[in-house]
């Protein structure tokens, strides 16, 4: 069977004030061509289908259009929920999607066997897929697991392993000899991250060691990390990465999908996704920024989005004013500046407040805001550690409730 692994679509993503709907449409068009050219029989989407738990009408429309486009190619699809997704929202049309032979598992079912999908059918299975979605705290922790920070970390790691072990054992018991693949959406220890992933499972501190994946599986198809990469494990374990650039930290990433031909084993072939849009970060002094903007050359299909970072040695209100004017007056076809900020090496304390007030709260992560507030208070080192741990737990609870 020929299988394509992708993940982290983040439909409805907004990069600052710019929606990436066009980027996703172009990706799906390219993906459908690849399905035909590569004779793909199954597509795996390992979580974070949407960027928000309550996606917009436009994002939902793109989702259903993508499902139908893939189905119309006589290609099966299995989708699991990620930490950005609402399990109940993904599972709501389950009966309808099942009738269309589309498999979507938004949240962990009560019975592990409800995550097991046989292909092409249950009577003559060629492959078994353990489609495990993002495992929330309630899925993997018991009330008796302890209340300390370390207890929670240990319980989460053990809980993740127990779910994958249970799925592997069920596959082996009921489909012994049939190759099994696992899908997961988690943070594995030692991976490279970008700015756009949301921390999960206590601020990523409960990183799961990939060596703990059950060796009954022939391949582990992971989602959550946006940079495509292989994870060191006993069995082939890969993050496909996000198909489009979701932050400026990903502007140099080579996006890809992974293709497995089970006749030739389970080491995937990497296929590069075209870059439909360029993200460009321009840094330097005010004069250097002006020079770089004047020399821009457009490449690609969509509008190039620009982030500007002014770097000067001494604080200057005049230069901040000139930067604002430069941004306001900038007009070049196929280019758009969507973010700008300034840094001064010798910024004095009294001007620090002026600068911080110019920084948009939308550009900061919640943890950055919390750390900034924490730094203004006189806490002992051990108190700071405890407060940060508490913040991580509360933030995770806020973002994983359905």
TORTI-648443 format. One record per residue (C-alpha): residue in one letter; residue number from 1; x, y, z. Coordinates in nm, 2 decimals. Layout:
! residues N
A  NUM  X  Y  Z
...
***
This chain:
! residues 402
X  1  0.00  0.00  0.00
X  2  0.12  0.35  -0.08
X  3  0.07  0.59  0.21
X  4  0.13  0.97  0.24
X  5  0.20  1.12  0.58
X  6  0.12  1.48  0.65
X  7  0.02  1.68  0.96
X  8  -0.04  2.03  1.11
X  9  -0.25  2.18  0.84
X  10  -0.36  2.46  1.08
X  11  -0.65  2.56  0.85
X  12  -0.76  2.92  0.93
X  13  -0.41  3.02  1.05
X  14  -0.35  3.40  1.06
X  15  0.01  3.52  1.05
X  16  -0.03  3.84  1.24
X  17  -0.31  4.01  1.04
X  18  -0.27  3.80  0.73
X  19  -0.48  3.49  0.68
X  20  -0.32  3.19  0.50
X  21  -0.63  3.06  0.32
X  22  -0.47  3.09  -0.02
X  23  -0.16  2.90  0.09
X  24  -0.37  2.61  0.21
X  25  -0.57  2.60  -0.11
X  26  -0.25  2.58  -0.32
X  27  -0.12  2.31  -0.10
X  28  -0.43  2.09  -0.14
X  29  -0.42  2.14  -0.51
X  30  -0.06  2.03  -0.52
X  31  -0.14  1.74  -0.28
X  32  -0.41  1.61  -0.51
X  33  -0.17  1.61  -0.80
X  34  0.08  1.41  -0.59
X  35  -0.19  1.16  -0.49
X  36  -0.25  1.09  -0.86
X  37  0.11  1.09  -0.97
X  38  0.24  0.87  -0.68
X  39  -0.07  0.65  -0.68
X  40  -0.13  0.72  -0.32
X  41  -0.40  0.49  -0.16
X  42  -0.40  0.64  0.19
X  43  -0.34  0.98  0.34
X  44  -0.26  1.02  0.71
X  45  -0.31  1.36  0.88
X  46  -0.16  1.35  1.23
X  47  -0.34  1.63  1.41
X  48  -0.38  2.01  1.42
X  49  -0.62  2.01  1.13
X  50  -0.74  2.36  1.24
X  51  -0.55  2.64  1.40
X  52  -0.83  2.72  1.64
X  53  -1.06  2.50  1.84
X  54  -1.36  2.70  1.71
X  55  -1.26  2.76  1.35
X  56  -1.43  3.01  1.12
X  57  -1.68  2.92  0.86
X  58  -1.42  2.98  0.59
X  59  -1.18  2.74  0.76
X  60  -1.45  2.47  0.80
X  61  -1.54  2.51  0.43
X  62  -1.17  2.45  0.33
X  63  -1.16  2.15  0.55
X  64  -1.46  1.98  0.39
X  65  -1.35  2.08  0.04
X  66  -1.01  1.92  0.11
X  67  -1.17  1.59  0.23
X  68  -1.40  1.57  -0.07
X  69  -1.11  1.65  -0.31
X  70  -0.90  1.36  -0.17
X  71  -1.20  1.12  -0.15
X  72  -1.28  1.19  -0.52
X  73  -0.94  1.06  -0.61
X  74  -1.04  0.72  -0.46
X  75  -0.79  0.77  -0.18
X  76  -0.87  0.69  0.18
X  77  -0.79  0.94  0.45
X  78  -0.74  0.91  0.83
X  79  -0.74  1.23  1.04
X  80  -0.66  1.26  1.41
X  81  -0.72  1.56  1.63
X  82  -0.43  1.77  1.76
X  83  -0.39  2.00  2.06
X  84  -0.52  2.30  1.86
X  85  -0.84  2.10  1.76
X  86  -1.16  2.06  1.94
X  87  -1.23  1.68  1.97
X  88  -1.61  1.73  1.98
X  89  -1.60  1.96  1.68
X  90  -1.40  1.71  1.47
X  91  -1.61  1.41  1.60
X  92  -1.95  1.58  1.55
X  93  -2.00  1.47  1.18
X  94  -1.85  1.13  1.25
X  95  -2.14  0.92  1.13
X  96  -2.17  1.13  0.81
X  97  -1.79  1.11  0.74
X  98  -1.79  0.73  0.81
X  99  -2.07  0.69  0.56
X  100  -1.84  0.86  0.31
X  101  -1.55  0.63  0.41
X  102  -1.36  0.91  0.57
X  103  -1.20  0.83  0.91
X  104  -1.17  1.12  1.16
X  105  -1.08  1.06  1.53
X  106  -1.09  1.39  1.71
X  107  -1.05  1.27  2.07
X  108  -0.95  0.95  2.24
X  109  -1.24  0.70  2.24
X  110  -1.33  0.51  2.56
X  111  -1.23  0.18  2.39
X  112  -0.88  0.17  2.24
X  113  -1.01  -0.06  1.96
X  114  -1.22  0.23  1.83
X  115  -0.89  0.39  1.72
X  116  -0.79  0.09  1.52
X  117  -0.86  0.11  1.14
X  118  -0.80  -0.17  0.90
X  119  -0.73  -0.10  0.53
X  120  -0.85  -0.14  0.26
X  121  -1.12  -0.31  0.47
X  122  -1.17  -0.53  0.78
X  123  -1.22  -0.85  0.59
X  124  -0.90  -0.84  0.39
X  125  -0.67  -0.61  0.58
X  126  -0.33  -0.52  0.43
X  127  -0.24  -0.26  0.69
X  128  -0.36  -0.17  1.04
X  129  -0.35  0.20  1.16
X  130  -0.37  0.29  1.53
X  131  -0.50  0.64  1.49
X  132  -0.43  0.80  1.83
X  133  -0.52  1.17  1.86
X  134  -0.36  1.42  2.09
X  135  -0.37  1.27  2.44
X  136  -0.51  1.52  2.68
X  137  -0.45  1.51  3.06
X  138  -0.77  1.34  3.13
X  139  -0.69  1.06  2.88
X  140  -0.36  0.96  3.04
X  141  -0.36  1.05  3.41
X  142  -0.54  0.89  3.70
X  143  -0.65  1.07  4.02
X  144  -0.40  0.86  4.22
X  145  -0.10  0.97  4.01
X  146  0.02  1.23  4.26
X  147  0.00  1.61  4.27
X  148  0.36  1.73  4.26
X  149  0.51  1.87  3.94
X  150  0.75  1.57  3.90
X  151  0.46  1.33  3.96
X  152  0.27  1.48  3.68
X  153  0.56  1.46  3.44
X  154  0.61  1.09  3.52
X  155  0.24  1.02  3.49
X  156  0.21  1.19  3.15
X  157  0.50  1.00  3.01
X  158  0.37  0.67  3.14
X  159  0.02  0.75  3.03
X  160  0.13  0.82  2.67
X  161  0.33  0.49  2.66
X  162  0.04  0.29  2.80
X  163  -0.20  0.41  2.53
X  164  0.04  0.33  2.25
X  165  0.12  -0.01  2.41
X  166  -0.25  -0.09  2.45
X  167  -0.31  0.00  2.08
X  168  -0.01  -0.22  1.97
X  169  -0.13  -0.51  2.19
X  170  -0.47  -0.49  2.04
X  171  -0.33  -0.49  1.69
X  172  -0.11  -0.79  1.76
X  173  -0.39  -0.99  1.92
X  174  -0.65  -0.93  1.65
X  175  -0.44  -0.88  1.34
X  176  -0.12  -1.07  1.41
X  177  0.11  -1.06  1.11
X  178  -0.06  -0.76  0.95
X  179  0.18  -0.45  0.95
X  180  0.07  -0.18  1.19
X  181  0.13  0.19  1.18
X  182  0.07  0.43  1.47
X  183  -0.04  0.80  1.44
X  184  0.04  1.04  1.73
X  185  0.04  1.41  1.81
X  186  0.29  1.48  2.08
X  187  0.62  1.64  2.17
X  188  0.91  1.39  2.14
X  189  1.23  1.46  2.33
X  190  1.52  1.60  2.13
X  191  1.33  1.75  1.84
X  192  1.38  2.09  1.68
X  193  1.09  2.34  1.72
X  194  0.98  2.67  1.57
X  195  0.79  2.97  1.71
X  196  0.45  2.85  1.60
X  197  0.39  2.53  1.80
X  198  0.19  2.57  2.12
X  199  0.35  2.41  2.42
X  200  0.17  2.09  2.53
X  201  0.18  1.87  2.84
X  202  0.32  2.11  3.09
X  203  0.51  2.34  2.86
X  204  0.67  2.05  2.67
X  205  0.85  1.94  2.99
X  206  0.68  1.60  2.97
X  207  0.87  1.52  2.65
X  208  0.81  1.16  2.54
X  209  1.12  0.95  2.47
X  210  1.06  0.80  2.12
X  211  1.25  0.49  2.22
X  212  0.95  0.40  2.43
X  213  0.72  0.36  2.13
X  214  0.61  0.00  2.10
X  215  0.83  -0.19  1.85
X  216  0.53  -0.38  1.72
X  217  0.46  -0.08  1.50
X  218  0.64  -0.06  1.17
X  219  0.61  0.32  1.14
X  220  0.51  0.61  1.37
X  221  0.35  0.90  1.19
X  222  0.38  1.21  1.42
X  223  0.24  1.56  1.42
X  224  0.28  1.87  1.63
X  225  0.63  1.98  1.54
X  226  0.63  2.20  1.23
X  227  0.99  2.13  1.12
X  228  1.00  1.80  0.92
X  229  1.24  1.56  1.09
X  230  1.32  1.20  1.19
X  231  1.31  1.11  1.55
X  232  1.57  0.87  1.70
X  233  1.37  0.56  1.78
X  234  1.38  0.18  1.74
X  235  1.12  0.19  1.46
X  236  1.10  0.46  1.18
X  237  0.95  0.76  1.35
X  238  0.89  1.09  1.16
X  239  0.74  1.43  1.19
X  240  0.61  1.53  0.85
X  241  0.61  1.89  0.96
X  242  0.35  2.16  0.86
X  243  0.29  2.18  0.48
X  244  0.31  2.57  0.48
X  245  0.51  2.83  0.66
X  246  0.32  2.92  0.98
X  247  0.57  3.16  1.13
X  248  0.88  3.36  1.03
X  249  1.09  3.11  1.22
X  250  0.99  2.86  0.95
X  251  1.08  3.08  0.65
X  252  1.39  2.87  0.56
X  253  1.23  2.53  0.63
X  254  1.19  2.29  0.34
X  255  0.83  2.17  0.38
X  256  0.75  1.82  0.27
X  257  0.52  1.52  0.28
X  258  0.64  1.16  0.34
X  259  0.55  0.87  0.12
X  260  0.57  0.50  0.23
X  261  0.55  0.21  0.00
X  262  0.48  -0.09  0.22
X  263  0.61  -0.33  -0.04
X  264  0.95  -0.18  0.00
X  265  0.95  -0.14  0.37
X  266  0.86  0.15  0.60
X  267  1.14  0.40  0.55
X  268  0.96  0.70  0.39
X  269  1.05  0.89  0.08
X  270  1.06  1.27  0.13
X  271  0.88  1.48  -0.12
X  272  0.94  1.86  -0.12
X  273  0.63  2.09  -0.12
X  274  0.67  2.39  -0.35
X  275  0.71  2.72  -0.16
X  276  0.39  2.91  -0.26
X  277  0.48  3.22  -0.05
X  278  0.80  3.37  0.07
X  279  0.84  3.51  0.42
X  280  1.12  3.76  0.45
X  281  1.28  3.90  0.77
X  282  1.47  4.23  0.72
X  283  1.70  4.35  1.00
X  284  1.95  4.63  1.04
X  285  1.98  5.00  1.10
X  286  1.72  5.24  0.96
X  287  1.94  5.31  0.66
X  288  2.01  4.94  0.60
X  289  1.64  4.86  0.61
X  290  1.56  5.13  0.36
X  291  1.83  4.99  0.13
X  292  1.70  4.64  0.16
X  293  1.34  4.73  0.09
X  294  1.45  4.92  -0.22
X  295  1.63  4.61  -0.36
X  296  1.34  4.36  -0.31
X  297  1.27  4.12  -0.59
X  298  0.95  3.92  -0.59
X  299  0.95  3.54  -0.63
X  300  0.68  3.29  -0.58
X  301  0.31  3.27  -0.63
X  302  0.16  3.47  -0.34
X  303  0.24  3.80  -0.18
X  304  0.57  3.80  0.01
X  305  0.51  3.89  0.37
X  306  0.78  4.09  0.55
X  307  0.89  4.12  0.91
X  308  1.11  4.42  1.00
X  309  1.34  4.45  1.30
X  310  1.52  4.78  1.35
X  311  1.85  4.74  1.54
X  312  2.02  5.06  1.65
X  313  2.28  5.12  1.92
X  314  2.12  5.42  2.09
X  315  1.75  5.48  2.16
X  316  1.61  5.74  1.93
X  317  1.24  5.85  1.92
X  318  1.31  6.02  1.58
X  319  1.42  5.69  1.43
X  320  1.11  5.51  1.57
X  321  0.90  5.78  1.41
X  322  1.09  5.75  1.08
X  323  1.04  5.37  1.10
X  324  0.66  5.41  1.14
X  325  0.65  5.65  0.85
X  326  0.86  5.41  0.64
X  327  0.61  5.12  0.71
X  328  0.31  5.34  0.65
X  329  0.44  5.47  0.32
X  330  0.57  5.13  0.19
X  331  0.40  5.03  -0.13
X  332  0.54  4.77  -0.36
X  333  0.34  4.52  -0.56
X  334  0.34  4.16  -0.42
X  335  0.50  4.27  -0.09
X  336  0.34  4.34  0.24
X  337  0.49  4.44  0.57
X  338  0.29  4.27  0.85
X  339  0.51  4.31  1.15
X  340  0.78  4.55  1.27
X  341  0.97  4.61  1.59
X  342  1.28  4.79  1.73
X  343  1.57  4.70  1.95
X  344  1.83  4.94  2.10
X  345  2.15  4.81  2.25
X  346  2.20  5.10  2.49
X  347  1.84  5.16  2.57
X  348  1.80  5.34  2.91
X  349  1.55  5.24  3.17
X  350  1.33  5.55  3.13
X  351  1.31  5.49  2.76
X  352  1.24  5.12  2.81
X  353  0.88  5.19  2.90
X  354  0.83  5.39  2.58
X  355  0.97  5.11  2.37
X  356  0.77  4.84  2.55
X  357  0.45  5.03  2.49
X  358  0.52  5.02  2.12
X  359  0.53  4.64  2.12
X  360  0.20  4.48  2.02
X  361  0.06  4.23  2.27
X  362  -0.05  4.01  1.97
X  363  0.32  3.95  1.89
X  364  0.40  3.81  2.23
X  365  0.33  3.46  2.36
X  366  0.14  3.42  2.69
X  367  0.45  3.28  2.86
X  368  0.66  3.58  2.74
X  369  0.40  3.81  2.90
X  370  0.40  3.61  3.22
X  371  0.78  3.60  3.24
X  372  0.79  3.98  3.19
X  373  0.55  4.03  3.48
X  374  0.75  3.78  3.69
X  375  1.07  3.97  3.63
X  376  0.92  4.29  3.77
X  377  0.87  4.12  4.11
X  378  1.12  4.02  4.38
X  379  1.08  3.64  4.41
X  380  1.33  3.39  4.53
X  381  1.47  3.15  4.25
X  382  1.27  2.86  4.39
X  383  0.96  3.06  4.40
X  384  1.01  3.17  4.03
X  385  1.04  2.80  3.93
X  386  0.72  2.70  4.12
X  387  0.53  2.99  3.97
X  388  0.64  2.91  3.61
X  389  0.54  2.54  3.67
X  390  0.20  2.65  3.79
X  391  0.16  2.88  3.49
X  392  0.25  2.60  3.25
X  393  -0.02  2.37  3.41
X  394  -0.29  2.64  3.40
X  395  -0.20  2.73  3.04
X  396  -0.22  2.37  2.94
X  397  -0.55  2.33  3.12
X  398  -0.69  2.63  2.94
X  399  -0.58  2.51  2.60
X  400  -0.68  2.15  2.62
X  401  -1.03  2.18  2.76
X  402  -1.28  2.09  2.48
***
